[in-house]
Every structure is written in structure tokens, then in C-alpha cells.
Amino acid sequence: MRQKSGPRGTAEAHVKGIRRAMPRQRGAEEKIRIVPEGFRGDYSIAELRRREGIAESL
């Protein structure tokens, strides 16, 4: 038999939906880690963007 999800389950799902819709805020340390990788040329910029989840418009 299936258990009912109480108000807590719906609230958690709602919060997850909001977090997915919000752009990710990257800290300075994370930016300092990503940018030199682009300069080194080991990976293309497109590969770095996909790997890090950065939108093409940024």
C-alpha cells in the first residue's frame, strides 16, 4: 500500500523546485578554480561550461 506524503513532503518538493529555478551563485574560490582551467586550454570553454553547469549566455 502506498504511503501518503504529508505536508512536509510537498513543502520539500516545493523548495527543490524553487532551488532548481534559481541561478546558482558561485563563490570567489569556485571562480578562481574554473577560470585558470579555461586559460590552460586542457578543455574547450564549451566543455568547461557543460561540466560546471554554466549557461552559454554567461
Backbone torsions as a table, in degrees:
resi	resn	phi	psi	omega
1	MET	NA	140.9	-177.3
2	ARG	-82.1	135.5	179.0
3	GLN	-84.7	145.9	177.7
4	LYS	-79.5	140.2	174.0
5	SER	-88.7	124.7	-177.8
6	GLY	-77.2	-169.9	-179.4
7	PRO	-61.2	-27.1	-179.8
8	ARG	-66.6	-41.9	179.9
9	GLY	-61.9	-41.5	-179.7
10	THR	-71.5	-34.9	178.6
11	ALA	-66.7	-41.7	178.8
12	GLU	-64.1	-40.8	178.4
13	ALA	-64.5	-38.4	179.2
14	HIS	-64.5	-44.4	179.5
15	VAL	-64.2	-41.5	177.8
16	LYS	-61.2	-39.9	178.3
17	GLY	-63.5	-40.0	178.5
18	ILE	-66.4	-43.7	-179.3
19	ARG	-63.0	-37.0	178.6
20	ARG	-66.4	-34.9	-177.2
21	ALA	-76.7	-23.1	-177.5
22	MET	-83.8	140.7	176.4
23	PRO	-66.5	148.2	-178.7
24	ARG	-77.8	133.4	176.9
25	GLN	-92.5	122.7	-179.4
26	ARG	-103.2	134.6	178.6
27	GLY	-78.8	166.8	-178.8
28	ALA	-60.5	-39.3	-179.2
29	GLU	-63.2	-39.2	179.9
30	GLU	-68.3	-39.5	177.7
31	LYS	-64.8	-40.6	179.7
32	ILE	-64.7	-29.1	177.7
33	ARG	-75.8	-38.4	-173.7
34	ILE	-79.0	-44.6	-173.4
35	VAL	-59.8	-48.1	179.0
36	PRO	-60.1	-30.0	177.0
37	GLU	-61.2	-37.5	177.9
38	GLY	-67.8	-38.1	179.9
39	PHE	-70.9	-33.9	-179.4
40	ARG	-63.3	-33.5	178.5
41	GLY	85.1	8.7	177.1
42	ASP	-64.7	-34.2	-179.9
43	TYR	-126.6	151.2	174.7
44	SER	-73.4	160.6	179.3
45	ILE	-61.5	-39.1	179.1
46	ALA	-61.4	-40.9	178.5
47	GLU	-64.9	-42.6	178.4
48	LEU	-62.0	-44.2	179.5
49	ARG	-59.5	-46.9	-179.2
50	ARG	-63.5	-44.5	-177.7
51	ARG	-63.5	-38.8	-176.3
52	GLU	-92.2	-6.7	179.4
53	GLY	73.4	35.8	-179.1
54	ILE	-98.1	132.7	-178.6
55	ALA	-66.8	149.4	-178.8
56	GLU	-62.8	-32.5	-178.0
57	SER	-68.7	-17.3	179.8
58	LEU	-91.0	NA	NA
